Amino acid sequence: MAKDPLAEAGLHFDELNKLRVLEPEVDQKTTELKEECEDFVDKISQFQKIVGGLIELVDELAKEAETEKMKAIGARNLLKSVAKQREAQQQQLQALIAEKKMQLERYRIEYEALSKVEAEQNEFIEQFILQK
């Protein structure tokens, strides 16, 4: 079988009888590869859009989570401050109760002393009236 001198020189004819430098099989595979690459690029582009949307959604959720976290921290701090205020108020009231108890004890002692003085004075008055 005789070889084609053009084929030996690296020149080939395609189905439209145009002179080509590439073999028809290589040209076909190149075209197929080009189409596959275009499909791949399209799929990558779609993937990037989907991932971009997902990232935006995750960022939004992260912001919302951070906002809720800050609200929770604020509420916790408020509860702590209310608890501290109540504890301080309780201590103040306990101190006031202790002070009032001491005052009551002083009044009781003073009452007993005055009652004793009154009894002595009443006895003195009775003795004074009896002597007249």
C-alpha positions as YAML, in Angstrom:
chain: A
units: angstrom
residues:
- id: 1
  name: MET
  ca: [0.00, 0.00, 0.00]
- id: 2
  name: ALA
  ca: [1.43, 3.29, -1.06]
- id: 3
  name: LYS
  ca: [1.63, 6.04, 1.43]
- id: 4
  name: ASP
  ca: [0.23, 9.39, 0.62]
- id: 5
  name: PRO
  ca: [3.08, 11.91, 0.14]
- id: 6
  name: LEU
  ca: [0.97, 14.67, 1.71]
- id: 7
  name: ALA
  ca: [0.28, 12.50, 4.77]
- id: 8
  name: GLU
  ca: [4.01, 11.90, 5.11]
- id: 9
  name: ALA
  ca: [4.55, 15.66, 5.05]
- id: 10
  name: GLY
  ca: [1.93, 16.06, 7.83]
- id: 11
  name: LEU
  ca: [-0.80, 17.49, 5.59]
- id: 12
  name: HIS
  ca: [-4.30, 15.99, 5.42]
- id: 13
  name: PHE
  ca: [-7.64, 16.67, 3.81]
- id: 14
  name: ASP
  ca: [-10.78, 16.93, 5.95]
- id: 15
  name: GLU
  ca: [-14.32, 15.93, 5.02]
- id: 16
  name: LEU
  ca: [-14.80, 19.27, 3.24]
- id: 17
  name: ASN
  ca: [-11.61, 18.67, 1.29]
- id: 18
  name: LYS
  ca: [-9.78, 21.46, 3.05]
- id: 19
  name: LEU
  ca: [-6.10, 21.04, 3.61]
- id: 20
  name: ARG
  ca: [-5.28, 20.54, 7.30]
- id: 21
  name: VAL
  ca: [-2.06, 20.24, 9.21]
- id: 22
  name: LEU
  ca: [-3.61, 17.94, 11.83]
- id: 23
  name: GLU
  ca: [-4.75, 14.43, 11.18]
- id: 24
  name: PRO
  ca: [-8.57, 14.15, 11.07]
- id: 25
  name: GLU
  ca: [-8.63, 11.93, 14.18]
- id: 26
  name: VAL
  ca: [-6.48, 14.39, 16.16]
- id: 27
  name: ASP
  ca: [-8.65, 17.25, 14.94]
- id: 28
  name: GLN
  ca: [-11.80, 15.40, 16.02]
- id: 29
  name: LYS
  ca: [-10.33, 14.62, 19.46]
- id: 30
  name: THR
  ca: [-9.24, 18.26, 19.78]
- id: 31
  name: THR
  ca: [-12.77, 19.42, 18.98]
- id: 32
  name: GLU
  ca: [-14.23, 16.95, 21.48]
- id: 33
  name: LEU
  ca: [-11.75, 18.10, 24.10]
- id: 34
  name: LYS
  ca: [-12.65, 21.73, 23.39]
- id: 35
  name: GLU
  ca: [-16.36, 20.95, 23.84]
- id: 36
  name: GLU
  ca: [-15.68, 19.04, 27.05]
- id: 37
  name: CYS
  ca: [-13.60, 21.94, 28.33]
- id: 38
  name: GLU
  ca: [-16.41, 24.37, 27.55]
- id: 39
  name: ASP
  ca: [-18.88, 22.11, 29.40]
- id: 40
  name: PHE
  ca: [-16.44, 21.88, 32.29]
- id: 41
  name: VAL
  ca: [-16.02, 25.67, 32.40]
- id: 42
  name: ASP
  ca: [-19.82, 26.08, 32.35]
- id: 43
  name: LYS
  ca: [-20.20, 23.57, 35.19]
- id: 44
  name: ILE
  ca: [-17.43, 25.28, 37.18]
- id: 45
  name: SER
  ca: [-19.16, 28.62, 36.64]
- id: 46
  name: GLN
  ca: [-22.46, 27.19, 37.87]
- id: 47
  name: PHE
  ca: [-20.66, 25.62, 40.82]
- id: 48
  name: GLN
  ca: [-19.06, 28.97, 41.68]
- id: 49
  name: LYS
  ca: [-22.49, 30.66, 41.58]
- id: 50
  name: ILE
  ca: [-23.95, 27.98, 43.85]
- id: 51
  name: VAL
  ca: [-21.01, 28.17, 46.23]
- id: 52
  name: GLY
  ca: [-21.20, 31.98, 46.18]
- id: 53
  name: GLY
  ca: [-24.87, 31.80, 47.16]
- id: 54
  name: LEU
  ca: [-24.08, 29.27, 49.86]
- id: 55
  name: ILE
  ca: [-21.29, 31.45, 51.24]
- id: 56
  name: GLU
  ca: [-23.63, 34.45, 51.34]
- id: 57
  name: LEU
  ca: [-26.24, 32.36, 53.15]
- id: 58
  name: VAL
  ca: [-23.67, 31.09, 55.65]
- id: 59
  name: ASP
  ca: [-22.41, 34.65, 56.20]
- id: 60
  name: GLU
  ca: [-25.97, 35.82, 56.88]
- id: 61
  name: LEU
  ca: [-26.52, 32.96, 59.30]
- id: 62
  name: ALA
  ca: [-23.22, 33.74, 61.00]
- id: 63
  name: LYS
  ca: [-24.25, 37.38, 61.41]
- id: 64
  name: GLU
  ca: [-27.62, 36.34, 62.82]
- id: 65
  name: ALA
  ca: [-25.94, 33.87, 65.16]
- id: 66
  name: GLU
  ca: [-23.53, 36.59, 66.31]
- id: 67
  name: THR
  ca: [-26.44, 38.97, 66.90]
- id: 68
  name: GLU
  ca: [-28.29, 36.35, 68.93]
- id: 69
  name: LYS
  ca: [-25.10, 35.55, 70.82]
- id: 70
  name: MET
  ca: [-24.67, 39.22, 71.71]
- id: 71
  name: LYS
  ca: [-28.32, 39.41, 72.83]
- id: 72
  name: ALA
  ca: [-27.81, 36.32, 74.99]
- id: 73
  name: ILE
  ca: [-24.65, 37.77, 76.51]
- id: 74
  name: GLY
  ca: [-26.49, 41.03, 77.20]
- id: 75
  name: ALA
  ca: [-29.37, 39.17, 78.83]
- id: 76
  name: ARG
  ca: [-26.96, 37.09, 80.92]
- id: 77
  name: ASN
  ca: [-25.11, 40.22, 82.05]
- id: 78
  name: LEU
  ca: [-28.43, 41.89, 82.88]
- id: 79
  name: LEU
  ca: [-29.45, 38.87, 84.96]
- id: 80
  name: LYS
  ca: [-26.10, 38.92, 86.75]
- id: 81
  name: SER
  ca: [-26.46, 42.62, 87.53]
- id: 82
  name: VAL
  ca: [-30.03, 42.12, 88.75]
- id: 83
  name: ALA
  ca: [-28.85, 39.25, 90.93]
- id: 84
  name: LYS
  ca: [-26.03, 41.41, 92.33]
- id: 85
  name: GLN
  ca: [-28.47, 44.26, 92.96]
- id: 86
  name: ARG
  ca: [-30.81, 41.91, 94.79]
- id: 87
  name: GLU
  ca: [-27.94, 40.52, 96.82]
- id: 88
  name: ALA
  ca: [-26.81, 44.05, 97.73]
- id: 89
  name: GLN
  ca: [-30.37, 45.02, 98.60]
- id: 90
  name: GLN
  ca: [-30.71, 41.88, 100.73]
- id: 91
  name: GLN
  ca: [-27.50, 42.75, 102.57]
- id: 92
  name: GLN
  ca: [-28.76, 46.30, 103.14]
- id: 93
  name: LEU
  ca: [-32.05, 45.00, 104.48]
- id: 94
  name: GLN
  ca: [-30.25, 42.52, 106.76]
- id: 95
  name: ALA
  ca: [-28.08, 45.34, 108.07]
- id: 96
  name: LEU
  ca: [-31.20, 47.45, 108.64]
- id: 97
  name: ILE
  ca: [-32.86, 44.54, 110.48]
- id: 98
  name: ALA
  ca: [-29.78, 44.13, 112.68]
- id: 99
  name: GLU
  ca: [-29.78, 47.87, 113.40]
- id: 100
  name: LYS
  ca: [-33.48, 47.84, 114.25]
- id: 101
  name: LYS
  ca: [-32.99, 44.84, 116.55]
- id: 102
  name: MET
  ca: [-30.24, 46.70, 118.39]
- id: 103
  name: GLN
  ca: [-32.47, 49.76, 118.65]
- id: 104
  name: LEU
  ca: [-35.32, 47.57, 119.94]
- id: 105
  name: GLU
  ca: [-32.99, 46.08, 122.55]
- id: 106
  name: ARG
  ca: [-31.92, 49.59, 123.65]
- id: 107
  name: TYR
  ca: [-35.58, 50.68, 123.86]
- id: 108
  name: ARG
  ca: [-36.42, 47.54, 125.86]
- id: 109
  name: ILE
  ca: [-33.58, 48.20, 128.31]
- id: 110
  name: GLU
  ca: [-34.61, 51.87, 128.54]
- id: 111
  name: TYR
  ca: [-38.23, 50.83, 129.11]
- id: 112
  name: GLU
  ca: [-37.22, 48.45, 131.89]
- id: 113
  name: ALA
  ca: [-35.09, 51.18, 133.50]
- id: 114
  name: LEU
  ca: [-37.92, 53.70, 133.22]
- id: 115
  name: SER
  ca: [-40.42, 51.17, 134.55]
- id: 116
  name: LYS
  ca: [-38.15, 50.60, 137.52]
- id: 117
  name: VAL
  ca: [-37.83, 54.36, 138.08]
- id: 118
  name: GLU
  ca: [-41.60, 54.71, 137.75]
- id: 119
  name: ALA
  ca: [-42.17, 51.94, 140.27]
- id: 120
  name: GLU
  ca: [-39.70, 53.56, 142.67]
- id: 121
  name: GLN
  ca: [-41.33, 56.95, 142.21]
- id: 122
  name: ASN
  ca: [-44.82, 55.50, 142.72]
- id: 123
  name: GLU
  ca: [-43.62, 53.79, 145.88]
- id: 124
  name: PHE
  ca: [-42.05, 57.06, 147.05]
- id: 125
  name: ILE
  ca: [-45.29, 58.93, 146.35]
- id: 126
  name: GLU
  ca: [-47.31, 56.35, 148.24]
- id: 127
  name: GLN
  ca: [-44.96, 56.57, 151.20]
- id: 128
  name: PHE
  ca: [-45.07, 60.33, 151.06]
- id: 129
  name: ILE
  ca: [-48.90, 60.35, 150.99]
- id: 130
  name: LEU
  ca: [-49.03, 57.87, 153.86]
- id: 131
  name: GLN
  ca: [-46.75, 60.01, 155.98]
- id: 132
  name: LYS
  ca: [-49.07, 62.99, 155.79]
...
